[in-house]
Amino acid sequence: MIIRIAEEKDMPELLDIYNYEIKYGVATFDLNPKTMEERMIWFREHNVENHPLIVAEEEGKVAGYASLSPYRSKEAYKSTVELSVYIHKDYRRRGIAGRLTKHIIQIAKEREDIHTVISVITGENEASVSFHQRLGFTYCGTMKEVGTKFGRMLDIVNYQLMV
């Protein structure tokens, strides 16, 4: 497996990975699949400034991706970024999420313009919570019933890592 900077040619696969999670999962609170045009705006906001976007490639296919995105739009938050990791359904439970996350955290540690990495996790995602705890993230609180997906009210839990 190769971990590398995402390229525009990866976008059809990144779009498929994300739209699958919109349709079937709770890792994102987006409800409607994204168009390529919408996701290209997102893509162009990455690999600039302190917002890396990396992919895991296995046998020429994108198995997953990780990104550090703006946490909030106000200027004072500039050195705080939000971590997202998505894995293609056919490549889950192979350790790819861990490798991507460790890689992007290392990138964050090497940058002087990143101080804090935030993860906002759906409350029922115990595997992700445990994973973040193992990586040294600190639990910062739960927000109850802040999103509705698949007819259920969902909590989010917040974790942070100071780099």
C-alpha positions in Angstrom: 0.0 0.0 0.0 1.2 3.5 -0.9 0.2 6.6 1.0 0.5 9.8 -1.1 -0.9 13.3 -1.7 -4.3 13.1 -3.3 -4.5 14.1 -7.0 -7.4 15.3 -9.1 -7.4 11.9 -10.9 -8.4 10.3 -7.6 -11.6 12.3 -7.3 -14.0 9.8 -8.8 -12.9 7.2 -6.2 -13.0 9.8 -3.4 -16.5 10.8 -4.4 -17.7 7.2 -4.4 -16.2 6.5 -1.0 -17.8 9.6 0.5 -21.2 9.1 -1.2 -21.3 5.5 0.0 -20.9 6.8 3.6 -23.6 9.4 3.0 -26.1 6.7 1.8 -25.2 3.9 4.3 -23.2 5.2 7.2 -23.2 7.7 10.0 -19.6 8.9 9.8 -20.9 12.0 8.0 -24.1 14.0 8.7 -24.5 14.9 5.0 -27.8 13.4 3.8 -27.6 13.8 0.1 -24.9 12.4 -2.2 -22.5 15.0 -3.5 -21.9 15.8 -7.1 -18.4 15.9 -8.6 -18.6 19.7 -8.9 -19.4 20.0 -5.1 -16.5 17.7 -4.2 -14.1 19.4 -6.5 -14.7 22.6 -4.5 -13.7 20.6 -1.4 -10.7 19.1 -3.2 -9.4 22.5 -4.2 -9.5 23.6 -0.5 -7.0 20.9 0.3 -3.3 20.5 -0.1 -3.1 24.3 0.3 -2.0 25.9 3.5 -2.4 23.6 6.5 -5.1 21.3 4.9 -3.5 18.2 3.6 -5.4 15.5 1.8 -3.8 12.1 1.4 -4.9 8.8 -0.1 -4.0 5.1 0.5 -3.6 3.4 -2.8 -3.6 -0.4 -3.1 -3.0 -2.1 -6.4 -3.8 1.1 -8.3 -7.1 1.8 -6.5 -7.8 4.3 -3.8 -8.6 2.3 -0.7 -9.3 5.4 1.5 -8.3 8.9 2.3 -7.6 11.3 5.2 -7.9 15.1 5.3 -7.3 17.9 7.7 -9.8 20.6 7.0 -10.7 24.0 8.5 -12.2 23.5 12.0 -14.1 26.8 11.9 -14.1 29.8 9.5 -13.0 32.5 12.0 -9.4 33.5 11.8 -8.5 32.6 15.4 -9.1 28.9 14.6 -6.6 28.8 11.7 -4.1 26.5 13.5 -6.9 24.1 14.5 -7.9 21.5 11.9 -10.5 18.8 11.7 -9.5 15.2 10.9 -11.6 13.1 8.5 -10.8 9.5 7.5 -12.9 7.5 5.1 -12.2 4.0 3.8 -13.7 2.2 0.8 -16.2 -0.5 2.0 -14.1 -3.2 0.3 -10.9 -2.2 2.2 -12.2 -1.9 5.8 -10.7 -3.8 8.7 -7.3 -4.0 7.1 -5.5 -1.3 9.2 -5.7 1.3 6.4 -7.5 3.9 8.6 -4.8 3.6 11.2 -2.0 4.0 8.7 -3.7 7.0 7.1 -4.4 8.7 10.4 -0.9 8.2 11.7 0.5 9.5 8.5 -1.6 12.7 8.5 -0.9 13.3 12.2 2.8 13.1 11.4 2.3 15.7 8.7 0.5 17.9 11.2 3.3 17.5 13.7 5.9 18.6 11.2 3.9 21.8 10.4 4.3 25.0 12.4 0.9 26.2 11.3 -1.0 23.3 13.0 -1.5 23.2 16.7 -4.6 21.2 17.4 -6.3 18.3 15.5 -10.0 17.9 16.2 -12.1 14.8 15.5 -15.9 14.9 15.6 -17.1 11.3 15.9 -20.7 10.0 15.8 -21.4 8.9 19.3 -22.3 5.3 18.5 -19.0 4.7 16.6 -17.2 2.9 19.4 -14.5 1.6 17.1 -13.5 5.2 16.1 -13.7 6.4 19.7 -11.4 3.6 20.9 -9.1 4.2 17.9 -8.7 7.9 18.8 -8.0 7.1 22.4 -5.2 4.7 21.4 -3.7 7.4 19.3 -3.5 9.8 22.3 -6.6 12.0 21.5 -8.3 13.5 24.5 -12.0 13.3 25.0 -13.5 16.8 25.1 -17.2 16.1 25.5 -20.5 14.8 24.0 -23.1 16.8 22.3 -26.5 15.0 22.6 -28.8 14.5 19.6 -27.3 17.1 17.3 -28.0 15.3 14.0 -30.8 13.2 12.5 -29.9 10.4 10.1 -31.8 7.3 9.1 -34.7 8.5 11.4 -32.5 8.6 14.5 -31.2 11.4 16.6 -27.4 11.0 16.9 -24.8 12.3 19.3 -21.3 13.5 18.5 -18.3 13.1 20.7 -15.3 15.5 20.3 -11.7 14.5 20.6 -8.5 16.6 20.2 -4.8 16.0 19.8 -2.3 18.7 20.5 0.5 18.4 18.0 
